[in-house]
Amino acid sequence: MTDQPDLRGLRSQEDDVVVSLTEYRQSREPVPITFHRRELDAILRIYGRMVGEGEWKDYAIDHLKDRAVFSIFKRSGEMPLYRIEKNPKLAAKQGQYSVISTHGMILKRGHELPQVLRVFDKVLKLID
């Protein structure tokens, strides 16, 4: 006799199931794509400037399975004015970052986020 309780009767047959590691990895939900801190810093710097100028009012961040989206709104009840998207599947091709207008037209796309965000830089005009 031992001091340990008899646990053989408490185990179910489900405890004896062996699952393949490959099958387990495929059954898990994929990790959503997110913006890194430096990427968000660059985006929010431009967002803050445009809010200060009164052009933008609200934003939303979506972390999806295949891409991350930063949507910019003039009013919160409308369609976004711009969407800044990060799609890692396009990193080796046209670049993973893009700025898309309300109508779905890609305004700028590239491999480096600061370069893509230059689409929001305003050209200074000489006033006589």
Short mmCIF file of the C-alpha atoms (twelve columns), coordinates in Angstrom:
data_MODEL
# 
_entry.id   MODEL 
# 
loop_
_atom_site.group_PDB 
_atom_site.id 
_atom_site.type_symbol 
_atom_site.label_atom_id 
_atom_site.label_alt_id 
_atom_site.label_comp_id 
_atom_site.label_asym_id 
_atom_site.label_seq_id 
_atom_site.Cartn_x 
_atom_site.Cartn_y 
_atom_site.Cartn_z 
_atom_site.pdbx_PDB_model_num 
ATOM 1   C CA . MET A 1   0.000   0.000  0.000   1 
ATOM 2   C CA . THR A 2   1.027   3.582  -0.661  1 
ATOM 3   C CA . ASP A 3   -0.055  6.946  0.634   1 
ATOM 4   C CA . GLN A 4   -0.963  8.132  -2.885  1 
ATOM 5   C CA . PRO A 5   -4.648  8.040  -3.882  1 
ATOM 6   C CA . ASP A 6   -5.710  5.709  -6.692  1 
ATOM 7   C CA . LEU A 7   -6.230  8.032  -9.711  1 
ATOM 8   C CA . ARG A 8   -6.664  5.323  -12.335 1 
ATOM 9   C CA . GLY A 9   -10.429 5.403  -12.045 1 
ATOM 10  C CA . LEU A 10  -10.578 9.238  -12.340 1 
ATOM 11  C CA . ARG A 11  -8.896  9.504  -15.762 1 
ATOM 12  C CA . SER A 12  -11.034 9.603  -18.873 1 
ATOM 13  C CA . GLN A 13  -10.196 8.158  -22.244 1 
ATOM 14  C CA . GLU A 14  -9.809  11.702 -23.641 1 
ATOM 15  C CA . ASP A 15  -6.660  12.079 -21.544 1 
ATOM 16  C CA . ASP A 16  -4.989  9.313  -23.557 1 
ATOM 17  C CA . VAL A 17  -5.411  11.065 -26.951 1 
ATOM 18  C CA . VAL A 18  -2.177  11.996 -28.714 1 
ATOM 19  C CA . VAL A 19  -2.332  14.936 -31.098 1 
ATOM 20  C CA . SER A 20  0.223   15.562 -33.803 1 
ATOM 21  C CA . LEU A 21  2.197   18.791 -33.260 1 
ATOM 22  C CA . THR A 22  1.626   19.801 -36.900 1 
ATOM 23  C CA . GLU A 23  -2.127  19.321 -36.509 1 
ATOM 24  C CA . TYR A 24  -2.116  21.357 -33.298 1 
ATOM 25  C CA . ARG A 25  -0.246  24.256 -34.922 1 
ATOM 26  C CA . GLN A 26  -2.654  24.312 -37.866 1 
ATOM 27  C CA . SER A 27  -5.712  24.333 -35.596 1 
ATOM 28  C CA . ARG A 28  -4.579  27.393 -33.613 1 
ATOM 29  C CA . GLU A 29  -5.819  30.831 -34.574 1 
ATOM 30  C CA . PRO A 30  -3.133  32.823 -36.394 1 
ATOM 31  C CA . VAL A 31  -1.669  35.787 -34.532 1 
ATOM 32  C CA . PRO A 32  -3.056  39.036 -35.940 1 
ATOM 33  C CA . ILE A 33  -0.750  41.499 -37.677 1 
ATOM 34  C CA . THR A 34  -0.009  44.556 -35.532 1 
ATOM 35  C CA . PHE A 35  1.825   47.850 -35.787 1 
ATOM 36  C CA . HIS A 36  5.051   48.018 -33.789 1 
ATOM 37  C CA . ARG A 37  5.656   50.868 -31.389 1 
ATOM 38  C CA . ARG A 38  7.931   52.828 -33.744 1 
ATOM 39  C CA . GLU A 39  5.427   52.475 -36.566 1 
ATOM 40  C CA . LEU A 40  2.631   53.784 -34.346 1 
ATOM 41  C CA . ASP A 41  4.850   56.658 -33.172 1 
ATOM 42  C CA . ALA A 42  5.409   57.764 -36.782 1 
ATOM 43  C CA . ILE A 43  1.706   57.476 -37.640 1 
ATOM 44  C CA . LEU A 44  0.528   59.256 -34.485 1 
ATOM 45  C CA . ARG A 45  3.023   62.084 -35.019 1 
ATOM 46  C CA . ILE A 46  1.381   62.895 -38.357 1 
ATOM 47  C CA . TYR A 47  -2.089  62.271 -36.926 1 
ATOM 48  C CA . GLY A 48  -1.430  64.747 -34.086 1 
ATOM 49  C CA . ARG A 49  -0.225  67.389 -36.526 1 
ATOM 50  C CA . MET A 50  -3.318  67.026 -38.703 1 
ATOM 51  C CA . VAL A 51  -5.651  67.089 -35.685 1 
ATOM 52  C CA . GLY A 52  -3.936  70.303 -34.604 1 
ATOM 53  C CA . GLU A 53  -4.657  71.766 -38.045 1 
ATOM 54  C CA . GLY A 54  -8.310  70.724 -37.710 1 
ATOM 55  C CA . GLU A 55  -8.303  68.343 -40.685 1 
ATOM 56  C CA . TRP A 56  -8.723  65.020 -38.866 1 
ATOM 57  C CA . LYS A 57  -10.889 64.196 -35.861 1 
ATOM 58  C CA . ASP A 58  -10.832 60.465 -35.098 1 
ATOM 59  C CA . TYR A 59  -8.989  57.232 -35.814 1 
ATOM 60  C CA . ALA A 60  -9.384  53.464 -35.490 1 
ATOM 61  C CA . ILE A 61  -6.847  50.646 -35.414 1 
ATOM 62  C CA . ASP A 62  -7.733  47.186 -36.700 1 
ATOM 63  C CA . HIS A 63  -5.472  44.172 -36.238 1 
ATOM 64  C CA . LEU A 64  -6.591  41.544 -38.748 1 
ATOM 65  C CA . LYS A 65  -5.229  38.114 -39.665 1 
ATOM 66  C CA . ASP A 66  -3.500  39.357 -42.813 1 
ATOM 67  C CA . ARG A 67  -2.905  43.078 -42.198 1 
ATOM 68  C CA . ALA A 68  -3.014  45.948 -39.708 1 
ATOM 69  C CA . VAL A 69  -5.056  49.042 -40.588 1 
ATOM 70  C CA . PHE A 70  -4.934  52.561 -39.128 1 
ATOM 71  C CA . SER A 71  -8.072  54.385 -40.344 1 
ATOM 72  C CA . ILE A 72  -8.324  58.182 -40.229 1 
ATOM 73  C CA . PHE A 73  -11.682 59.969 -40.053 1 
ATOM 74  C CA . LYS A 74  -12.906 63.541 -40.481 1 
ATOM 75  C CA . ARG A 75  -15.974 62.589 -38.414 1 
ATOM 76  C CA . SER A 76  -16.372 59.312 -36.580 1 
ATOM 77  C CA . GLY A 77  -19.627 58.370 -38.338 1 
ATOM 78  C CA . GLU A 78  -18.208 58.519 -41.854 1 
ATOM 79  C CA . MET A 79  -16.008 56.414 -44.066 1 
ATOM 80  C CA . PRO A 80  -12.306 56.864 -43.324 1 
ATOM 81  C CA . LEU A 81  -10.519 59.604 -45.260 1 
ATOM 82  C CA . TYR A 82  -7.353  57.512 -45.375 1 
ATOM 83  C CA . ARG A 83  -6.225  54.042 -44.376 1 
ATOM 84  C CA . ILE A 84  -2.617  53.292 -43.544 1 
ATOM 85  C CA . GLU A 85  -2.143  49.552 -44.053 1 
ATOM 86  C CA . LYS A 86  0.634   47.145 -43.143 1 
ATOM 87  C CA . ASN A 87  0.464   43.940 -45.165 1 
ATOM 88  C CA . PRO A 88  3.546   41.726 -44.568 1 
ATOM 89  C CA . LYS A 89  2.675   39.481 -47.530 1 
ATOM 90  C CA . LEU A 90  3.618   42.350 -49.863 1 
ATOM 91  C CA . ALA A 91  6.957   43.072 -48.120 1 
ATOM 92  C CA . ALA A 92  9.041   41.305 -50.765 1 
ATOM 93  C CA . LYS A 93  7.044   42.739 -53.664 1 
ATOM 94  C CA . GLN A 94  5.733   46.333 -53.685 1 
ATOM 95  C CA . GLY A 95  6.276   47.027 -49.999 1 
ATOM 96  C CA . GLN A 96  4.222   46.222 -46.947 1 
ATOM 97  C CA . TYR A 97  3.074   49.792 -46.191 1 
ATOM 98  C CA . SER A 98  0.439   51.697 -48.147 1 
ATOM 99  C CA . VAL A 99  -1.795  54.758 -47.827 1 
ATOM 100 C CA . ILE A 100 -5.244  54.288 -49.345 1 
ATOM 101 C CA . SER A 101 -7.848  56.990 -50.009 1 
ATOM 102 C CA . THR A 102 -11.583 56.874 -49.306 1 
ATOM 103 C CA . HIS A 103 -12.267 55.560 -52.804 1 
ATOM 104 C CA . GLY A 104 -9.742  52.721 -52.504 1 
ATOM 105 C CA . MET A 105 -7.020  54.348 -54.602 1 
ATOM 106 C CA . ILE A 106 -3.494  53.605 -53.365 1 
ATOM 107 C CA . LEU A 107 -1.823  56.996 -52.903 1 
ATOM 108 C CA . LYS A 108 1.595   55.660 -51.945 1 
ATOM 109 C CA . ARG A 109 3.164   52.263 -51.292 1 
ATOM 110 C CA . GLY A 110 6.619   51.273 -50.161 1 
ATOM 111 C CA . HIS A 111 8.982   49.297 -47.974 1 
ATOM 112 C CA . GLU A 112 9.683   52.085 -45.454 1 
ATOM 113 C CA . LEU A 113 6.858   53.645 -43.418 1 
ATOM 114 C CA . PRO A 114 8.377   57.157 -43.094 1 
ATOM 115 C CA . GLN A 115 8.737   57.329 -46.888 1 
ATOM 116 C CA . VAL A 116 5.115   56.264 -47.386 1 
ATOM 117 C CA . LEU A 117 3.845   58.762 -44.795 1 
ATOM 118 C CA . ARG A 118 5.408   61.632 -46.762 1 
ATOM 119 C CA . VAL A 119 2.245   61.633 -48.847 1 
ATOM 120 C CA . PHE A 120 0.769   63.718 -45.993 1 
ATOM 121 C CA . ASP A 121 3.527   66.344 -46.092 1 
ATOM 122 C CA . LYS A 122 2.253   69.614 -47.447 1 
ATOM 123 C CA . VAL A 123 4.171   71.569 -50.033 1 
ATOM 124 C CA . LEU A 124 4.995   75.047 -48.798 1 
ATOM 125 C CA . LYS A 125 3.906   77.839 -51.124 1 
ATOM 126 C CA . LEU A 126 5.610   81.176 -51.575 1 
ATOM 127 C CA . ILE A 127 3.249   84.057 -50.781 1 
ATOM 128 C CA . ASP A 128 3.907   87.418 -52.445 1 
# 
